[in-house]
């Protein structure tokens, strides 16, 4: 998968997952506290896409063609995880996604779930691309 496709796919996945998480949060607030109105500023939908884009840009840290040891990859993955958490925390604060510690903790929980979902989905897409490439190579090999 090339870098542009990776960034585009991850931006879509992250943005959709954040929007879904905010919807679930508001559904929980509706069921527990009776809040039936969501008041978002005009920039909140745009902020979701911006955060998704910057988080996907951080994934370029992991997308390296050079072979790394498993320890090196784990270190790079930890740095990536913390960098993305920092991006979500910073933009979440700037865009007013949370205003207190309990709101921030909810964002962190959503982050952990979304991070795992995007990581597994990206691995699945990379495996699917690898399978297509291998099938194409086999087709070429059979013709000769």
Backbone as CSV, one residue per row, in Angstrom:
resi,resn,N_x,N_y,N_z,CA_x,CA_y,CA_z,C_x,C_y,C_z
1,UNK,0.859,-1.165,0.000,0.000,0.000,0.000,0.908,1.231,0.000
2,UNK,0.658,2.148,-0.929,1.513,3.332,-0.962,1.121,4.321,0.144
3,UNK,1.968,5.297,0.371,1.781,6.212,1.498,0.518,7.052,1.376
4,UNK,0.205,7.488,0.169,-0.995,8.311,-0.032,-2.251,7.523,0.280
5,UNK,-2.301,6.296,-0.191,-3.465,5.444,0.080,-3.584,5.150,1.573
6,UNK,-2.445,4.914,2.232,-2.436,4.670,3.670,-2.992,5.865,4.429
7,UNK,-2.516,7.056,4.100,-2.988,8.272,4.782,-4.473,8.482,4.532
8,UNK,-4.910,8.321,3.289,-6.324,8.510,2.961,-7.203,7.512,3.713
9,UNK,-6.841,6.228,3.669,-7.645,5.206,4.342,-7.677,5.407,5.849
10,UNK,-6.524,5.718,6.433,-6.508,5.921,7.874,-7.252,7.188,8.281
11,UNK,-7.175,8.241,7.483,-7.943,9.455,7.791,-9.428,9.145,7.805
12,UNK,-9.887,8.391,6.819,-11.303,8.016,6.784,-11.681,7.144,7.968
13,UNK,-10.857,6.149,8.277,-11.167,5.264,9.399,-11.173,6.018,10.726
14,UNK,-10.162,6.828,10.947,-10.053,7.561,12.212,-11.199,8.549,12.353
15,UNK,-11.494,9.310,11.301,-12.569,10.300,11.357,-13.918,9.630,11.601
16,UNK,-14.167,8.536,10.911,-15.426,7.821,11.103,-15.528,7.264,12.516
17,UNK,-14.435,6.705,13.018,-14.447,6.145,14.365,-14.628,7.229,15.427
18,UNK,-14.006,8.389,15.261,-14.193,9.489,16.211,-15.646,9.944,16.195
19,UNK,-16.200,10.111,15.012,-17.602,10.516,14.910,-18.520,9.484,15.561
20,UNK,-18.242,8.199,15.320,-19.019,7.134,15.940,-18.884,7.184,17.461
21,UNK,-17.649,7.379,17.955,-17.425,7.466,19.403,-18.157,8.642,20.027
22,UNK,-18.152,9.781,19.356,-18.891,10.936,19.875,-20.396,10.654,19.880
23,UNK,-20.872,9.946,18.863,-22.288,9.564,18.828,-22.647,8.628,19.959
24,UNK,-21.794,7.654,20.239,-22.038,6.732,21.350,-22.025,7.487,22.668
25,UNK,-21.060,8.396,22.826,-21.010,9.201,24.049,-22.291,9.990,24.247
26,UNK,-22.794,10.604,23.180,-24.025,11.375,23.291,-25.238,10.478,23.521
27,UNK,-25.235,9.264,22.970,-26.325,8.320,23.236,-26.322,7.903,24.703
28,UNK,-25.127,7.698,25.271,-25.026,7.356,26.692,-25.516,8.512,27.546
29,UNK,-25.138,9.733,27.188,-25.624,10.904,27.925,-27.138,11.026,27.829
30,UNK,-27.694,10.685,26.688,-29.145,10.720,26.525,-29.812,9.694,27.433
31,UNK,-29.262,8.491,27.478,-29.876,7.423,28.269,-29.688,7.610,29.770
32,UNK,-28.554,8.176,30.181,-28.288,8.317,31.615,-28.719,9.659,32.182
33,UNK,-28.501,10.716,31.449,-28.771,12.059,31.988,-29.954,12.734,31.317
34,UNK,-30.512,12.133,30.296,-31.661,12.722,29.623,-31.319,13.863,28.682
35,UNK,-30.045,14.037,28.360,-29.670,15.089,27.417,-30.109,14.669,26.022
36,UNK,-31.049,15.417,25.464,-31.546,15.041,24.139,-31.107,16.016,23.050
37,UNK,-30.193,16.909,23.385,-29.743,17.898,22.419,-28.221,17.891,22.357
38,UNK,-27.691,17.900,21.156,-26.250,17.982,20.969,-25.946,19.360,20.404
39,UNK,-25.094,20.092,21.100,-24.678,21.409,20.628,-23.217,21.350,20.229
40,UNK,-22.984,21.367,18.940,-21.631,21.393,18.407,-21.398,22.737,17.752
41,UNK,-20.181,23.235,17.918,-19.790,24.429,17.192,-19.671,24.074,15.720
42,UNK,-19.639,25.050,14.855,-19.601,24.818,13.417,-18.352,24.062,12.980
43,UNK,-17.272,24.182,13.747,-15.996,23.606,13.339,-15.774,22.172,13.825
44,UNK,-16.654,21.617,14.645,-16.428,20.283,15.202,-16.349,19.209,14.121
45,UNK,-17.264,19.145,13.145,-17.095,18.116,12.100,-15.784,18.263,11.332
46,UNK,-15.377,19.494,11.061,-14.106,19.723,10.383,-12.927,19.328,11.271
47,UNK,-13.048,19.584,12.562,-11.968,19.237,13.483,-11.752,17.724,13.540
48,UNK,-12.814,16.950,13.370,-12.696,15.494,13.371,-11.838,15.043,12.192
49,UNK,-12.073,15.629,11.031,-11.286,15.269,9.846,-9.837,15.733,9.998
50,UNK,-9.626,16.910,10.554,-8.264,17.429,10.755,-7.483,16.511,11.696
51,UNK,-8.105,16.098,12.792,-7.441,15.196,13.736,-7.147,13.855,13.060
52,UNK,-8.107,13.339,12.291,-7.885,12.089,11.567,-6.701,12.191,10.626
53,UNK,-6.584,13.322,9.935,-5.474,13.516,8.999,-4.137,13.567,9.722
54,UNK,-4.034,14.339,10.809,-2.763,14.442,11.522,-2.378,13.123,12.188
55,UNK,-3.368,12.375,12.669,-3.070,11.059,13.240,-2.575,10.095,12.166
56,UNK,-3.149,10.183,10.977,-2.684,9.300,9.902,-1.303,9.707,9.413
57,UNK,-0.976,10.987,9.460,0.380,11.419,9.108,1.412,10.822,10.062
58,UNK,1.033,10.687,11.320,1.948,10.088,12.299,2.233,8.633,11.957
59,UNK,1.340,7.998,11.209,1.547,6.597,10.832,2.695,6.422,9.855
60,UNK,3.138,7.495,9.231,4.301,7.405,8.347,5.558,7.022,9.129
61,UNK,5.521,7.254,10.444,6.618,6.834,11.303,6.776,5.312,11.268
62,UNK,5.652,4.606,11.156,5.687,3.146,11.125,5.891,2.601,9.727
63,UNK,5.574,3.387,8.723,5.630,2.930,7.344,7.022,3.182,6.801
64,UNK,7.898,2.250,7.071,9.286,2.374,6.630,9.681,1.075,5.952
65,UNK,10.329,1.182,4.824,10.702,-0.007,4.052,11.913,-0.736,4.629
66,UNK,12.662,-0.092,5.486,13.837,-0.753,6.031,13.419,-1.789,7.074
67,UNK,14.146,-2.863,7.121,13.837,-3.932,8.069,14.339,-3.534,9.454
68,UNK,13.472,-3.675,10.429,13.826,-3.368,11.804,13.740,-4.640,12.634
69,UNK,14.475,-4.658,13.710,14.332,-5.767,14.648,12.974,-5.633,15.334
70,UNK,12.532,-6.690,15.958,11.221,-6.624,16.621,11.257,-5.623,17.779
71,UNK,12.397,-5.505,18.454,12.515,-4.515,19.536,12.442,-3.099,18.978
72,UNK,13.103,-2.875,17.839,13.047,-1.559,17.203,11.634,-1.203,16.764
73,UNK,10.919,-2.188,16.251,9.544,-1.942,15.820,8.630,-1.672,17.016
74,UNK,8.858,-2.383,18.121,8.050,-2.133,19.332,8.291,-0.724,19.866
75,UNK,9.546,-0.284,19.843,9.861,1.074,20.299,9.191,2.093,19.387
76,UNK,9.277,1.865,18.084,8.643,2.764,17.121,7.122,2.782,17.309
77,UNK,6.529,1.626,17.607,5.089,1.538,17.839,4.681,2.290,19.103
78,UNK,5.485,2.186,20.162,5.194,2.934,21.394,5.277,4.441,21.161
79,UNK,6.304,4.862,20.432,6.441,6.287,20.103,5.240,6.741,19.278
80,UNK,4.836,5.925,18.308,3.678,6.253,17.475,2.418,6.388,18.326
81,UNK,2.205,5.432,19.221,1.013,5.448,20.075,0.977,6.723,20.934
82,UNK,2.107,7.067,21.533,2.170,8.278,22.364,2.026,9.549,21.533
83,UNK,2.620,9.557,20.337,2.504,10.716,19.454,1.048,10.937,19.041
84,UNK,0.366,9.872,18.676,-1.038,10.002,18.272,-1.895,10.424,19.463
85,UNK,-1.622,9.883,20.655,-2.351,10.321,21.851,-2.117,11.807,22.097
86,UNK,-0.879,12.266,21.894,-0.588,13.688,22.044,-1.352,14.537,21.036
87,UNK,-1.445,14.060,19.795,-2.196,14.788,18.765,-3.666,14.877,19.149
88,UNK,-4.240,13.750,19.558,-5.659,13.733,19.941,-5.895,14.615,21.157
89,UNK,-4.994,14.552,22.133,-5.147,15.372,23.346,-5.059,16.857,23.022
90,UNK,-4.057,17.239,22.233,-3.873,18.647,21.887,-5.066,19.185,21.093
91,UNK,-5.403,18.495,20.007,-6.507,18.986,19.188,-7.843,18.882,19.922
92,UNK,-7.999,17.841,20.746,-9.220,17.729,21.544,-9.378,18.910,22.487
93,UNK,-8.279,19.338,23.088,-8.313,20.506,23.964,-8.584,21.783,23.174
94,UNK,-7.863,21.942,22.042,-8.027,23.157,21.243,-9.440,23.282,20.666
95,UNK,-10.023,22.159,20.262,-11.353,22.192,19.645,-12.480,22.002,20.654
96,UNK,-12.153,21.898,21.933,-13.178,21.833,22.968,-13.930,20.512,23.045
97,UNK,-13.241,19.410,22.738,-13.904,18.109,22.839,-14.082,17.694,24.288
98,UNK,-13.284,18.257,25.176,-13.401,17.975,26.608,-13.069,19.243,27.376
99,UNK,-13.610,19.335,28.590,-13.351,20.525,29.391,-12.851,20.194,30.789
100,UNK,-12.939,18.929,31.182,-12.471,18.528,32.502,-11.802,17.158,32.419
101,UNK,-11.325,16.669,33.549,-10.589,15.415,33.572,-11.461,14.221,33.169
102,UNK,-12.713,14.218,33.594,-13.583,13.091,33.227,-13.860,13.086,31.722
103,UNK,-14.003,14.244,31.138,-14.165,14.329,29.687,-12.919,13.870,28.954
104,UNK,-11.761,14.220,29.504,-10.501,13.789,28.897,-10.336,12.282,29.002
105,UNK,-10.705,11.719,30.144,-10.585,10.268,30.310,-11.481,9.536,29.317
106,UNK,-12.644,10.081,29.038,-13.526,9.485,28.034,-12.862,9.539,26.651
107,UNK,-12.205,10.645,26.342,-11.475,10.771,25.075,-10.342,9.745,25.010
108,UNK,-9.639,9.530,26.113,-8.542,8.555,26.145,-9.074,7.142,25.929
109,UNK,-10.201,6.813,26.546,-10.810,5.486,26.345,-11.216,5.313,24.881
110,UNK,-11.847,6.345,24.319,-12.205,6.286,22.901,-10.950,6.144,22.042
111,UNK,-9.883,6.842,22.407,-8.628,6.774,21.664,-8.086,5.346,21.641
112,UNK,-8.079,4.688,22.782,-7.545,3.323,22.864,-8.344,2.385,21.960
113,UNK,-9.653,2.494,22.001,-10.505,1.642,21.165,-10.284,1.941,19.684
114,UNK,-10.261,3.218,19.332,-10.072,3.619,17.929,-8.681,3.223,17.441
115,UNK,-7.660,3.392,18.281,-6.296,3.028,17.893,-6.220,1.546,17.559
116,UNK,-6.803,0.712,18.413,-6.784,-0.735,18.163,-7.548,-1.068,16.886
117,UNK,-8.709,-0.436,16.687,-9.508,-0.694,15.491,-8.751,-0.304,14.216
118,UNK,-8.158,0.864,14.199,-7.448,1.338,13.009,-6.200,0.488,12.768
119,UNK,-5.509,0.106,13.815,-4.317,-0.715,13.674,-4.676,-2.071,13.060
120,UNK,-5.709,-2.712,13.586,-6.124,-4.015,13.051,-6.659,-3.894,11.622
121,UNK,-7.412,-2.848,11.346,-7.944,-2.650,9.995,-6.826,-2.402,8.986
122,UNK,-5.836,-1.626,9.374,-4.717,-1.351,8.476,-3.926,-2.630,8.205
123,UNK,-3.698,-3.425,9.237,-3.012,-4.703,9.027,-3.802,-5.605,8.084
124,UNK,-5.102,-5.633,8.254,-5.957,-6.447,7.387,-5.874,-5.970,5.934
125,UNK,-5.903,-4.653,5.721,-5.806,-4.118,4.360,-4.435,-4.403,3.746
126,UNK,-3.371,-4.298,4.544,-2.042,-4.601,4.039,-1.927,-6.076,3.644
127,UNK,-2.514,-6.957,4.445,-2.500,-8.390,4.104,-3.300,-8.649,2.834
128,UNK,-4.430,-7.964,2.665,-5.237,-8.137,1.454,-4.466,-7.668,0.225
129,UNK,-3.761,-6.537,0.325,-2.932,-6.059,-0.789,-1.813,-7.044,-1.096
130,UNK,-1.201,-7.582,-0.055,-0.127,-8.555,-0.240,-0.653,-9.812,-0.946
131,UNK,-1.840,-10.226,-0.572,-2.447,-11.412,-1.201,-2.724,-11.155,-2.688
132,UNK,-3.219,-9.959,-3.019,-3.482,-9.620,-4.420,-2.189,-9.608,-5.234
133,UNK,-1.138,-9.068,-4.655,0.145,-9.023,-5.346,0.662,-10.441,-5.575
134,UNK,0.571,-11.288,-4.564,1.035,-12.664,-4.709,0.226,-13.425,-5.754
135,UNK,-1.091,-13.186,-5.804,-1.927,-13.836,-6.825,-1.543,-13.368,-8.225
136,UNK,-1.257,-12.077,-8.375,-0.836,-11.552,-9.677,0.499,-12.161,-10.097
137,UNK,1.401,-12.316,-9.160,2.692,-12.942,-9.465,2.488,-14.396,-9.878
138,UNK,1.618,-15.104,-9.196,1.330,-16.498,-9.538,0.707,-16.596,-10.938
139,UNK,-0.174,-15.669,-11.282,-0.778,-15.673,-12.618,0.276,-15.460,-13.701
140,UNK,1.211,-14.571,-13.456,2.279,-14.326,-14.408,3.169,-15.552,-14.520
141,UNK,3.458,-16.168,-13.415,4.323,-17.347,-13.383,3.680,-18.524,-14.120
142,UNK,2.338,-18.656,-13.992,1.637,-19.762,-14.664,1.647,-19.619,-16.187
143,UNK,1.602,-18.391,-16.683,1.561,-18.162,-18.119,2.891,-18.515,-18.797
144,UNK,3.960,-18.444,-18.092,5.273,-18.715,-18.668,5.475,-20.163,-18.703
